[in-house]
Amino acid sequence: MAAIAVKTPTVAGIDVTADWVAASAPGDTMVNDGKTFLHVKTVATPCTVTINSQQPCSQGFDHDLSTVIAANKEYALGPFPVDRFNDPATGTIGITYSAVTAVTVRADRANV
């Protein structure tokens, strides 16, 4: 698993067209503080992105969060509640993909 670097915008802004990385076949991790968003961009191939749940949701079920992203789309996922999705030992979330060919990702932290 590769660690996705989290970028924090400033009031002057950041270049959101930069810092995209290829999704990793075994999956990725990302530091999560409850204000972090995962951006996923697909080209030609749809992809299901799954965020591993560490704890039950508010309804008492421990289920992962899965989002289907159509081909040629860009999605922003999150923010992710720390108590539900973070690995308690690392403070990261686990991300897997149904496809990685031409799938790129980036992570941004809301600066509020």
N, C-alpha and C positions, 0 to 999 in steps of 0.2 A: 504494500500500500504506500502510496505517495502522499506527502503532506502538502496540502494546498495552502500557499501563503495568503494570509488575510490582509487586505488593504484597508486603510482607514481614510476616508475622504476628509478634506479640510474645507474651510469656508471658501478657499480659492478653487476648490474642486480637484478632481483627479481624472486622468485619461482612462475612461472605461473601455476603450478599444484596445488597451494594452494589457499585459499580464495574463492573458488567457493561456492555459496549459492543456495538454492532451489528457483526457480522462484515462485513468489506469485500468487495465483489464482486471486485476484483482480487487480494485476499488481504491478509494482515497480516504484520507482523514482531513479534518479541518478543526482548528481551535474554535470553540464556541463559547461566547459569553452571554448568549440570549439576545444579542443584537446583531448577529451575523447572518448574512444572506449568501446562499450559493447560487451562482448564475451558471446556467447550462445552455450551450448553443449546439444545435444539431445541424448537420448538412446531409441531405439526401436520405438519411436513415432515421427512423424514429427510435426513441430510447426511453426505457423506464428507469428512473432514478429512484433508488431506495435508500432511505435514511434509517439506520438501525435504531430501534427503540430499546432503551435500557431499562425503562420502568413502565408500569401501566399508565394509560392515559387517564383522564378525569372520569371516565366511565368504568375504570377497573380492568381494561384489557391491555395486554402487552402486545401491541401490533406495530409493525414498522410503517413508516410513511412512504408510500409509493406514488410517484407522479409520472404519468405518461406524457412525453414530450414528442409532438409530431415532428416529422422531417422539416428541415429549414425553419426552425423556430428558435427563439431565445426566451428562456424562462428565468425568473428570479424566485427562488424557494427560500422560505424562512420568514421571520426569524424562528429559531428552534428553542423551545423551552429547555433550559439547562437540566432541570431535574428529571426530565423524561428522556432526553436524547444523549446527554453527555456520558462518556465513560468516566466513572468517578476517579479512576487512577490517573487519567491523562488530561481530562478536560476537553476531549475532542469528541467529534461525532464520526461515525463510520458511514461511508457512502459507497454504494455499489451501483453498477450500470448494466443494463441488459445488452448494450452494445457500446463499443468505444471507438469504432471507426468513424472518423470525422466528427467526434464529439469533443468539445472543449469546455473547460470550466474555469471559473474564477470566484473569489470570495471577497466580499466587502463587509465591513463592520459599520453599522449606523453610528454616526458620531453625535448622538443626542443623549 
